């Protein structure tokens, strides 16, 4: 029998599905016959057509994959799939923690089986069609295997620990779990590039030469201690370029994709890194961790209030309140709040990107940053004219046009790059 919680869950799932389909449709149809003047020269007519085709193919692919996932989820709920799985696992001699691990392992395995054909198509058909894919089938399968192992060790370990804390402490478990997750986030921020990335990619120190000299000169000029500059073999999987800054304190490092070095001039690379240094100087990493912790606190507290409610488990086909069924029901019911928090996070993130761009302009060269952003957009067939509503909901970075206009409003660029 379907209770009120069940109907609310179905309503939330339907709302989320329809919202994303509406946004995708708006974004797909938001195509300008001519690009604004600031974006002229990025694409010629043929390249602009290919970028629109790339957007179309990805949008249609997302529609098919998300629609299938939605249908499967509806079937699971209306047929009581979660309750059925819970009953099949039943009691075992190893206790409740093992029960929870088996329950979520089965769900994760089923989800991965459903998602893998779509991942194969996205990688080896769509990305291949537009010349981006560099992944071999062997690499794809090895990534999958490593992902499973990491999920089992890290995800399973955290889940077991959280379940144990819940069993031990009851209503106050959320506060202890918050502390555990905060420490874990700090640890991963500091050591992710050292421990996790090497499992998937090779990283090597940037060789001595003009590029390293220019990066070190810039870092010294802005009083940014930089001991670690690494190059990662991003071309192992894709032709798309990137760079990122990670870590805290003495563990911070800058990582350049080898594709970035291939696509950009040396001074343009320094401009990109100036943007990343801007994030550090503006303390975006630290404030991001604080905001994430606050969001986690709200989520965990609310979860602690409802996890013991029988109606949550009954809505999923169970018979009485349980941690694992309550976790699934709460996760879905919480998604509208999560969406609102996500809007705030994306708004704040876009604000941070403008600040980092401004820092790069003031301390290095804004024109070089613009030229690098244009090249990166061209080489990835980026959508240069996304719909504003789509940007508002989904974008953590401002669209290229807005970044260019913001950089152009704040006076002349520094000439540091031209005098180095």
C-alpha positions in Angstrom: 0.0 0.0 0.0 1.4 3.4 -1.0 1.7 5.9 1.9 2.1 9.6 1.8 5.8 9.5 1.9 5.8 7.2 -1.2 3.6 9.7 -3.1 5.9 12.6 -2.2 9.0 10.6 -3.3 7.3 9.9 -6.6 6.4 13.5 -7.0 10.0 14.6 -6.2 11.4 12.1 -8.8 9.0 13.3 -11.5 9.7 16.9 -10.8 13.4 16.4 -11.0 13.1 14.5 -14.3 10.8 17.0 -15.9 12.9 20.0 -14.7 16.1 18.6 -16.3 14.3 17.7 -19.5 12.9 21.3 -19.8 16.3 22.8 -19.1 17.9 20.5 -21.7 15.3 21.5 -24.3 15.8 25.2 -23.6 19.5 24.8 -23.8 19.4 22.8 -27.0 17.1 25.4 -28.8 19.1 28.4 -27.6 21.2 28.7 -30.7 22.3 32.0 -32.1 22.7 32.4 -35.9 25.8 34.6 -35.3 28.1 34.7 -32.3 28.5 38.0 -30.3 31.5 40.1 -31.3 33.6 39.1 -28.3 33.3 35.4 -29.4 34.2 36.0 -33.0 37.1 34.1 -34.3 36.7 31.2 -32.0 34.8 29.1 -34.5 34.5 29.4 -38.2 31.1 28.4 -39.8 31.9 24.7 -39.9 33.3 24.6 -36.4 30.3 26.4 -35.0 28.0 23.9 -36.8 30.0 21.0 -35.2 29.8 22.5 -31.8 26.0 22.7 -32.2 25.9 19.1 -33.4 28.0 18.0 -30.4 25.6 19.8 -28.1 22.6 18.1 -29.8 24.1 14.6 -29.6 25.0 15.0 -26.0 21.5 16.4 -25.1 19.7 13.6 -27.0 22.0 11.0 -25.3 21.3 12.5 -21.9 17.5 12.3 -22.7 17.7 8.6 -23.5 19.9 7.6 -20.6 18.0 9.7 -18.0 14.7 8.5 -19.3 15.6 4.9 -19.0 17.0 5.5 -15.5 13.8 7.3 -14.6 11.6 4.4 -15.9 13.7 1.8 -14.0 13.5 3.9 -10.8 9.7 4.1 -11.1 9.5 0.4 -11.6 11.6 -0.2 -8.5 9.4 2.0 -6.4 6.1 0.8 -7.6 7.1 -2.9 -7.4 8.7 -2.4 -4.0 12.2 -3.3 -5.2 14.1 -1.9 -2.3 12.0 -3.8 0.2 12.3 -7.0 -1.8 16.1 -6.7 -1.9 16.1 -6.0 1.8 14.1 -9.2 2.5 16.3 -11.3 0.2 19.4 -10.3 2.1 17.6 -11.0 5.4 19.4 -11.5 8.7 22.9 -12.9 8.7 25.3 -14.1 11.3 27.7 -11.2 10.6 25.3 -8.5 11.8 23.6 -5.3 10.6 26.6 -3.6 9.3 27.2 -6.4 6.8 23.5 -6.3 5.9 23.8 -2.6 5.0 27.0 -3.1 3.0 25.4 -6.0 1.0 22.3 -3.9 0.4 24.1 -0.9 -1.0 26.6 -3.1 -2.9 23.7 -4.8 -4.7 22.2 -1.4 -5.6 25.6 0.0 -6.7 26.3 -3.1 -8.9 22.9 -2.9 -10.5 23.3 0.8 -11.2 26.7 0.2 -12.7 25.4 -2.5 -14.9 22.7 -0.2 -16.2 25.1 2.7 -16.6 28.0 0.9 -18.3 26.5 0.6 -21.8 25.8 4.3 -21.8 29.3 5.1 -20.6 30.7 2.9 -23.5 28.5 4.7 -26.0 29.4 8.1 -24.7 33.1 7.4 -24.8 33.5 5.3 -27.9 30.8 6.7 -30.1 30.0 10.3 -29.2 33.5 11.4 -28.0 35.1 9.3 -30.7 32.9 10.9 -33.4 34.1 14.4 -32.5 37.7 13.4 -32.1 38.0 13.7 -28.3 38.3 10.1 -27.2 41.8 8.7 -26.5 40.6 5.9 -24.2 41.2 2.4 -25.1 38.8 -0.5 -24.1 41.6 -1.8 -21.8 41.9 1.6 -20.1 38.1 1.8 -19.8 37.9 -1.6 -18.2 40.8 -0.9 -15.9 39.2 2.4 -14.8 36.0 0.5 -14.0 37.8 -2.1 -12.0 39.8 0.5 -10.0 36.6 2.4 -9.4 35.0 -0.7 -8.0 37.9 -1.3 -5.7 38.0 2.3 -4.5 34.3 2.3 -4.0 34.5 -0.9 -1.9 37.5 0.3 0.2 36.7 4.0 0.7 32.9 4.0 0.1 32.3 0.8 1.9 34.6 1.7 4.8 32.9 5.1 5.3 29.5 3.5 5.1 30.4 0.8 7.6 31.8 3.4 10.0 28.8 5.7 9.7 26.4 2.7 10.3 28.4 1.7 13.3 28.3 5.2 14.7 24.6 5.3 14.2 24.1 2.0 16.0 26.3 3.1 18.8 25.2 6.7 19.4 21.6 7.0 18.3 20.1 10.5 17.8 23.5 12.3 18.2 25.2 10.2 15.5 25.0 13.1 13.0 27.4 15.3 15.0 30.1 12.6 15.2 29.5 11.6 11.5 29.9 15.3 10.6 33.3 15.3 12.3 34.4 12.1 10.5 33.3 13.4 7.1 35.0 16.8 7.7 38.3 15.1 8.5 37.9 12.9 5.5 37.3 15.9 3.2 40.4 17.6 4.6 42.5 14.5 4.1 41.3 14.1 0.5 41.9 17.8 -0.3 45.5 17.4 0.9 46.3 14.0 -0.4 44.0 13.2 -3.3 46.6 14.0 -6.0 49.2 11.9 -4.2 47.1 8.9 -3.4 44.1 8.6 -5.8 45.2 10.3 -9.1 48.3 8.0 -9.5 45.9 5.0 -9.6 44.5 6.3 -12.9 47.2 8.7 -14.4 50.9 9.2 -14.4 52.2 12.5 -12.9 55.7 13.7 -13.4 57.4 16.9 -12.4 57.5 19.6 -15.0 60.8 19.6 -16.7 63.3 22.4 -16.3 62.9 24.9 -19.2 61.3 28.1 -20.2 57.7 27.1 -19.1 58.8 26.1 -15.6 60.9 29.2 -15.4 58.0 31.5 -16.3 55.7 29.7 -13.8 58.2 30.0 -11.0 58.9 33.6 -11.9 55.2 34.4 -11.7 54.8 32.5 -8.4 57.7 34.3 -6.9 56.3 37.7 -8.0 53.0 37.1 -6.2 54.6 35.5 -3.1 53.1 32.1 -3.9 55.3 29.3 -2.6 55.2 26.6 -5.3 57.4 23.5 -4.9 55.3 21.1 -6.9 54.4 21.5 -10.6 53.3 18.3 -12.2 52.3 17.2 -15.7 49.6 14.5 -16.0 48.9 12.3 -19.0 45.4 13.5 -19.6 45.8 12.6 -23.3 45.5 9.0 -22.1 41.8 9.4 -22.1 40.8 12.6 -23.9 42.2 15.3 -26.1 40.4 17.9 -23.8 42.8 20.0 -21.8 42.7 21.1 -18.2 44.8 22.2 -15.2 44.0 22.3 -11.5 45.2 23.3 -8.1 44.9 21.0 -5.2 46.0 20.7 -1.6 46.5 22.9 1.4 49.6 24.4 3.0 52.8 22.6 2.1 50.8 19.9 0.3 49.5 22.2 -2.4 50.4 21.4 -6.0 49.6 22.5 -9.5 48.8 19.9 -12.1 48.9 20.5 -15.8 47.4 18.2 -18.4 49.8 17.3 -21.1 47.0 18.4 -23.6 47.1 21.9 -22.0 50.8 22.2 -22.7 50.1 21.0 -26.3 47.2 23.4 -26.9 48.4 26.7 -25.4 51.4 28.9 -25.6 53.6 29.1 -22.6 52.4 32.5 -21.5 48.8 31.4 -21.9 49.5 28.5 -19.6 50.9 30.9 -17.0 47.7 32.9 -17.3 45.6 29.8 -16.6 47.8 29.1 -13.6 47.5 32.7 -12.4 43.7 32.0 -12.4 44.3 28.9 -10.2 46.6 30.8 -7.9 43.9 33.4 -7.6 41.6 30.8 -6.1 44.3 30.1 -3.5 44.9 33.8 -2.7 41.2 34.5 -2.4 40.9 31.4 0.0 38.3 29.8 -2.1 39.4 26.3 -1.2 39.1 27.1 2.5 35.8 28.8 2.3 34.5 26.0 0.1 35.4 23.4 2.7 33.6 25.5 5.4 30.5 25.8 3.3 30.5 22.1 2.4 30.8 21.3 6.1 27.8 23.6 6.9 25.7 22.0 4.2 26.7 18.5 5.5 25.7 19.6 9.0 22.2 20.6 7.9 21.8 17.5 5.9 22.9 15.1 8.6 20.9 16.8 11.3 17.7 16.6 9.2 18.5 13.0 8.4 18.8 12.2 12.1 15.3 13.6 12.7 13.7 11.3 10.1 15.8 8.1 9.9 13.8 6.4 12.6 10.4 7.0 10.9 8.6 3.8 9.9 6.9 5.6 7.0 10.2 6.1 5.2 10.9 2.4 5.2 7.3 1.4 4.3 7.5 3.8 1.3 10.3 1.7 0.0 8.6 -1.6 0.6 10.0 -2.3 4.0 8.1 -3.1 7.2 9.8 -1.0 9.9 12.3 1.8 10.3 15.9 1.0 9.3 19.0 3.0 8.7 19.6 1.9 5.1 16.0 2.3 3.8 15.7 5.6 5.6 18.9 6.8 4.0 17.5 6.1 0.5 14.1 7.7 1.2 15.7 10.7 2.8 18.1 11.2 0.0 15.3 11.5 -2.5 13.1 13.6 -0.3 16.0 15.9 0.5 16.8 16.5 -3.2 14.7 19.7 -3.6 16.6 21.2 -0.6 19.8 19.9 -2.2 18.8 21.6 -5.4 18.3 25.0 -3.7 21.7 24.6 -1.9 23.2 23.7 -5.2 21.9 26.9 -6.8 23.6 28.8 -4.0 26.8 26.8 -4.4 26.9 27.4 -8.1 26.2 31.1 -7.7 29.1 31.3 -5.2 31.4 29.3 -7.4 30.7 31.5 -10.4 31.5 34.5 -8.2 34.8 32.8 -7.2 35.6 32.3 -10.9 35.2 36.0 -11.6 37.5 36.8 -8.7 40.1 34.3 -9.9 39.9 35.8 -13.4 40.3 39.3 -12.0 43.3 38.2 -10.0 44.9 36.7 -13.1 44.3 40.0 -15.0 45.7 42.2 -12.2 48.8 40.1 -11.5 49.6 38.7 -14.9 47.7 39.4 -18.1 44.0 39.3 -18.8 44.3 39.3 -22.6 46.4 36.1 -22.4 43.8 34.5 -20.1 41.1 35.4 -22.6 43.0 33.9 -25.5 43.6 30.7 -23.5 39.9 30.4 -22.6 39.0 30.9 -26.3 41.4 28.2 -27.4 40.2 25.7 -24.7 36.6 26.4 -25.7 37.4 25.9 -29.4 39.3 22.6 -28.8 36.4 21.2 -26.7 33.6 22.4 -29.0 32.1 24.2 -26.0 28.6 25.6 -26.1 29.3 29.3 -26.3 25.7 30.4 -26.0 24.0 28.3 -23.2 20.5 29.3 -22.1 20.5 31.5 -19.0 18.2 29.2 -17.1 20.5 26.2 -17.8 23.5 28.3 -16.6 21.7 29.3 -13.5 20.9 25.7 -12.5 23.9 23.8 -13.7 27.0 26.0 -14.3 29.6 26.2 -11.6 31.7 28.5 -14.0 30.3 31.5 -15.8 29.9 31.2 -19.6 32.8 32.3 -21.7 31.1 35.4 -23.0 30.5 36.7 -19.5 34.0 36.0 -18.4 35.4 37.9 -21.3 33.2 40.9 -20.7 34.0 40.9 -17.0 37.7 40.8 -17.7 37.3 43.7 -20.1 35.5 45.9 -17.6 38.4 46.2 -15.1 40.9 48.2 -16.9 44.1 47.3 -18.7 45.9 44.0 -18.2 49.2 43.7 -16.4 52.2 43.7 -18.6 54.1 41.2 -16.5 53.8 38.5 -19.2 55.3 40.8 -21.8 58.3 41.8 -19.7 59.3 38.3 -18.5 
